[in-house]
């Protein structure tokens, strides 16, 4: 079929050098995130080896009550669950159903390990921290001292997970920083709704998405958290675990971009390893 390009109401993500399956995986993830009662997810119009066509959205300014509504919807998404920690979206739109994927910017995404782990501490160690350590060392960013800290954190994960160590897998957006939540008018005067874009969808820990929202500052975050707690109260001590869940995305930034992210990552590793 000839690609005539996107229409005027379509947003195209395109990169001929993207990893094989990158856009199909993202499209399958968007489909997987559409659950009853969950947040609105951007519509997929077309997907090909080098592009993904999405509904074109116009941004708006959210109100506190819009944040609270998003929090409730996000809890419903997480409650939809996943087959296992590390499970990815099922086969759809040309995606093979491989649990792996990518995390990071389109121009240089890091491979994201998938699979099936029975507990979050095991998943976080085997599918996130240790693979990222290998990626960082291959790029010359992380060193043997960093490796020792990562291993110390991995050993402590069952304790650091606290009351959530035995939680089941939630259905995560997976890259839920504020830039991947678009606020769009919902047709009601003055009202906006959150629309999810650019996921790294997988089965993981519900506190991970919430920690990502806090990492770079989401608008009306206290209201988002309040709405979430109304729908699904978080386990005791969740505030103490925010930085634990921020470790992986922060370390990804250190590996990809260096700069101030590297000393911040090392300080957090030392804090969690102590």
GUKELO-297695 format. One line per 5 residues: number of its first residue (from 1); their letters; for each residue x, y, z of C-alpha. Coordinates in nm, 4 decimals, padded with zeros to 6 digits, m for minus. Layout:
NUM	A	X/Y/Z ~ ...
//
This chain:
1	XXXXX	00.0000/00.0000/00.0000 ~ 00.1302/00.3460/m00.0881 ~ 00.1744/00.5808/00.2051 ~ 00.0209/00.9141/00.1010 ~ 00.1260/01.0746/00.4292
6	XXXXX	m00.0823/01.1866/00.7242 ~ m00.3952/01.3973/00.6906 ~ m00.4380/01.7440/00.8458 ~ m00.5881/01.6011/01.1653 ~ m00.3076/01.3465/01.2107
11	XXXXX	00.0224/01.3651/01.3976 ~ 00.3026/01.1542/01.2497 ~ 00.5970/01.0177/01.4472 ~ 00.8595/00.9071/01.1979 ~ 01.2174/00.7853/01.1985
16	XXXXX	01.3527/00.5586/00.9286 ~ 01.6292/00.4523/01.1666 ~ 01.4008/00.3391/01.4488 ~ 01.4582/m00.0173/01.5757 ~ 01.2601/m00.2849/01.3943
21	XXXXX	00.9168/m00.3098/01.5524 ~ 00.9483/00.0155/01.7488 ~ 00.6309/00.1789/01.6167 ~ 00.4290/m00.1432/01.6085 ~ 00.5179/m00.2019/01.9745
26	XXXXX	00.4078/00.1487/02.0680 ~ 00.0782/00.1087/01.8802 ~ 00.0115/m00.2255/02.0519 ~ 00.0895/m00.0645/02.3864 ~ m00.1588/00.2160/02.3233
31	XXXXX	m00.4285/m00.0405/02.2412 ~ m00.3467/m00.2371/02.5587 ~ m00.3859/00.0741/02.7731 ~ m00.7465/00.1291/02.6661 ~ m00.9467/m00.0143/02.9569
36	XXXXX	m01.2953/00.0575/03.0939 ~ m01.2794/00.3503/03.3327 ~ m00.9161/00.4202/03.2445 ~ m00.7629/00.7356/03.1026 ~ m00.8212/00.8384/02.7444
41	XXXXX	m00.5471/00.7090/02.5141 ~ m00.4462/00.8779/02.1891 ~ m00.6016/00.7138/01.8846 ~ m00.3859/00.5161/01.6409 ~ m00.4570/00.5782/01.2730
46	XXXXX	m00.1782/00.3917/01.0975 ~ 00.1501/00.2229/01.1748 ~ 00.4394/00.1217/00.9502 ~ 00.8053/00.0218/00.9882 ~ 00.9168/00.3852/01.0003
51	XXXXX	00.6163/00.5753/01.1265 ~ 00.3191/00.5921/01.3602 ~ 00.0166/00.8100/01.2798 ~ m00.1893/00.9337/01.5746 ~ m00.4848/01.1623/01.6316
56	XXXXX	m00.3739/01.5253/01.6357 ~ m00.4562/01.6724/01.9768 ~ m00.4862/02.0336/02.0889 ~ m00.3564/02.1027/02.4365 ~ m00.5509/02.2808/02.7087
61	XXXXX	m00.4870/02.3884/03.0676 ~ m00.6047/02.1393/03.3327 ~ m00.7892/02.2352/03.6506 ~ m00.7344/02.0671/03.9880 ~ m01.0500/01.8605/03.9442
66	XXXXX	m00.9195/01.7357/03.6100 ~ m00.6093/01.6100/03.7881 ~ m00.8235/01.4284/04.0432 ~ m01.0273/01.2645/03.7657 ~ m00.7073/01.1516/03.5978
71	XXXXX	m00.5852/00.9967/03.9225 ~ m00.9012/00.7885/03.9512 ~ m00.8738/00.6781/03.5879 ~ m00.5060/00.5888/03.6278 ~ m00.5929/00.3614/03.9190
76	XXXXX	m00.8465/00.1836/03.6954 ~ m00.5772/00.1314/03.4323 ~ m00.3377/m00.0172/03.6858 ~ m00.6108/m00.2384/03.8265 ~ m00.6599/m00.3938/03.4807
81	XXXXX	m00.3417/m00.5872/03.5591 ~ m00.0952/m00.7835/03.3488 ~ m00.0021/m01.1476/03.3071 ~ 00.3280/m01.1010/03.4915 ~ 00.5879/m00.8465/03.5880
86	XXXXX	00.7688/m00.7726/03.2642 ~ 00.4813/m00.8820/03.0386 ~ 00.4234/m00.6585/02.7386 ~ 00.1163/m00.5888/02.5264 ~ m00.0223/m00.8795/02.3235
91	XXXXX	00.0366/m00.9088/01.9513 ~ m00.1433/m00.6321/01.7638 ~ m00.0923/m00.3929/01.4701 ~ 00.2064/m00.5869/01.3433 ~ 00.3673/m00.6305/01.6839
96	XXXXX	00.4809/m00.9870/01.7519 ~ 00.3843/m00.9903/02.1194 ~ 00.7482/m01.0077/02.2307 ~ 00.7503/m00.8760/02.5898 ~ 01.0546/m00.6566/02.5280
101	XXXXX	01.0456/m00.3002/02.4069 ~ 01.2286/00.0304/02.4340 ~ 01.2593/00.3131/02.6832 ~ 01.3862/00.6588/02.6011 ~ 01.3829/00.9101/02.3153
106	XXXXX	01.2966/00.8089/01.9606 ~ 01.6454/00.8917/01.8333 ~ 01.8264/00.6698/02.0868 ~ 01.5943/00.4368/02.2806 ~ 01.7422/00.1776/02.5138
111	XXXXX	01.6207/m00.1826/02.4766 ~ 01.3811/m00.2689/02.7597 ~ 01.3924/m00.6268/02.8842 ~ 01.0630/m00.8143/02.9026 ~ 00.9606/m01.1557/03.0250
116	XXXXX	00.7698/m01.2995/03.3183 ~ 00.8780/m01.2497/03.6787 ~ 00.6682/m01.3502/03.9778 ~ 00.7690/m01.0613/04.2055 ~ 00.8483/m00.6959/04.1580
121	XXXXX	01.1860/m00.7026/04.3386 ~ 01.3067/m00.9823/04.1089 ~ 01.1714/m00.7998/03.8025 ~ 01.3285/m00.4669/03.8984 ~ 01.6681/m00.6288/03.9499
126	XXXXX	01.6708/m00.8625/03.6488 ~ 01.4775/m00.6613/03.3897 ~ 01.5644/m00.3033/03.4787 ~ 01.8659/m00.2310/03.7012 ~ 02.1135/m00.4985/03.5899
131	XXXXX	02.0422/m00.4593/03.2149 ~ 02.0745/m00.0822/03.2484 ~ 02.4048/m00.1284/03.4287 ~ 02.5293/m00.3361/03.1339 ~ 02.4080/m00.0694/02.8899
136	XXXXX	02.5769/00.2057/03.0899 ~ 02.9068/00.0196/03.1098 ~ 02.8971/m00.0560/02.7358 ~ 02.8605/00.3174/02.6693 ~ 03.1429/00.4033/02.9076
141	XXXXX	02.9144/00.5941/03.1458 ~ 02.8992/00.3600/03.4457 ~ 03.2019/00.2061/03.6166 ~ 03.2826/m00.0794/03.8597 ~ 03.1912/00.1359/04.1605
146	XXXXX	02.8487/00.1950/04.0079 ~ 02.8162/m00.1795/03.9489 ~ 02.8839/m00.2491/04.3162 ~ 02.6154/00.0009/04.4184 ~ 02.3630/m00.1479/04.1757
151	XXXXX	02.4261/m00.4957/04.3147 ~ 02.3862/m00.3671/04.6696 ~ 02.0512/m00.2094/04.5788 ~ 01.9366/m00.5286/04.4049 ~ 02.0164/m00.7283/04.7181
156	XXXXX	01.8049/m00.4921/04.9271 ~ 01.5041/m00.4753/04.6944 ~ 01.2773/m00.7126/04.8923 ~ 01.3304/m00.4914/05.1978 ~ 01.3046/m00.1644/05.0044
161	XXXXX	00.9749/m00.2773/04.8479 ~ 00.8278/m00.2930/05.1975 ~ 00.4543/m00.3532/05.2156 ~ 00.4323/m00.3907/04.8363 ~ 00.6839/m00.6755/04.7942
166	XXXXX	00.4027/m00.9245/04.7291 ~ 00.1829/m00.7018/04.5091 ~ 00.0607/m00.8381/04.1782 ~ 00.1540/m00.6753/03.8461 ~ m00.0277/m00.3587/03.7395
171	XXXXX	m00.0842/m00.2509/03.3794 ~ 00.1550/00.0418/03.3401 ~ 00.2004/00.3191/03.0891 ~ 00.5669/00.2703/03.1720 ~ 00.7039/00.6147/03.0762
176	XXXXX	00.4533/00.8376/03.2504 ~ 00.6461/01.1606/03.2843 ~ 00.4430/01.4800/03.2517 ~ 00.5273/01.5236/02.8822 ~ 00.3462/01.1987/02.7999
181	XXXXX	00.0214/01.3191/02.9563 ~ m00.1527/01.5660/02.7259 ~ m00.4407/01.7744/02.8575 ~ m00.7170/01.8125/02.6006 ~ m01.0567/01.9817/02.6132
186	XXXXX	m01.3288/01.7201/02.6560 ~ m01.6120/01.9240/02.5036 ~ m01.7398/02.0513/02.8369 ~ m01.6951/02.4207/02.9010 ~ m01.3726/02.4723/03.0946
191	XXXXX	m01.3018/02.1003/03.1417 ~ m00.9988/01.9072/03.0216 ~ m00.9035/01.5414/03.0318 ~ m00.5709/01.3652/03.0368 ~ m00.4719/01.1749/02.7225
196	XXXXX	m00.1873/00.9224/02.7343 ~ 00.0798/00.9164/02.4623 ~ 00.4230/00.7548/02.4039 ~ 00.3992/00.4514/02.6358 ~ 00.6528/00.1856/02.7245
201	XXXXX	00.3629/m00.0317/02.8371 ~ 00.4311/m00.3395/03.0505 ~ 00.3308/m00.5231/03.3633 ~ 00.4970/m00.3553/03.6610 ~ 00.4439/m00.1815/03.9932
206	XXXXX	00.1675/00.0792/04.0194 ~ 00.3918/00.3080/04.2220 ~ 00.6308/00.3313/03.9252 ~ 00.3902/00.5344/03.7095 ~ 00.3146/00.7637/04.0035
211	XXXXX	00.6847/00.8137/04.0744 ~ 00.7417/00.9057/03.7091 ~ 00.4727/01.1739/03.7314 ~ 00.6612/01.3222/04.0265 ~ 01.0084/01.2978/03.8705
216	XXXXX	00.9710/01.5933/03.6350 ~ 00.6651/01.7550/03.7914 ~ 00.3120/01.6850/03.6643 ~ 00.0528/01.9624/03.6951 ~ m00.1828/01.9195/03.9903
221	XXXXX	00.0131/01.6198/04.1172 ~ m00.1402/01.6383/04.4696 ~ m00.4859/01.6187/04.3114 ~ m00.3810/01.3304/04.0869 ~ m00.2574/01.1404/04.3907
226	XXXXX	m00.5728/01.2235/04.5871 ~ m00.7922/01.0915/04.3072 ~ m00.5799/00.7788/04.2826 ~ m00.6103/00.7157/04.6562 ~ m00.9876/00.7518/04.6324
231	XXXXX	m01.0006/00.4716/04.3761 ~ m00.7166/00.2519/04.5036 ~ m00.5491/00.3388/04.8350 ~ m00.1727/00.2994/04.8164 ~ 00.0166/00.0696/05.0515
236	XXXXX	00.1669/00.2167/05.3705 ~ 00.5030/00.3836/05.3199 ~ 00.4467/00.4632/04.9517 ~ 00.6002/00.8105/04.9858 ~ 00.9237/00.6524/05.1096
241	XXXXX	00.9406/00.4381/04.7945 ~ 00.9051/00.7175/04.5387 ~ 01.2807/00.7578/04.4915 ~ 01.3241/00.3806/04.4598 ~ 01.0865/00.3786/04.1636
246	XXXXX	01.2558/00.6842/04.0163 ~ 01.5952/00.5135/04.0122 ~ 01.5521/00.3414/03.6753 ~ 01.4301/00.6436/03.4729 ~ 01.6858/00.8680/03.6418
251	XXXXX	01.9650/00.6217/03.5590 ~ 01.8403/00.5983/03.1999 ~ 01.8868/00.9747/03.1744 ~ 02.2375/00.9371/03.3152 ~ 02.3254/00.6706/03.0577
256	XXXXX	02.1743/00.8621/02.7644 ~ 02.2535/01.2221/02.8532 ~ 02.5156/01.2261/03.1300 ~ 02.5469/01.5732/03.2797 ~ 02.3947/01.6289/03.6219
261	XXXXX	02.1939/01.3074/03.5899 ~ 02.5037/01.0971/03.6577 ~ 02.5972/01.2362/04.0031 ~ 02.2274/01.2415/04.0956 ~ 02.1978/00.8755/04.0005
266	XXXXX	02.5081/00.7831/04.1976 ~ 02.3799/00.9694/04.5038 ~ 02.0478/00.7870/04.4829 ~ 02.2203/00.4499/04.4419 ~ 02.4309/00.5195/04.7504
271	XXXX	02.1226/00.6246/04.9457 ~ 01.9290/00.3098/04.8530 ~ 02.2278/00.0815/04.9071 ~ 02.3033/00.2136/05.2573
//
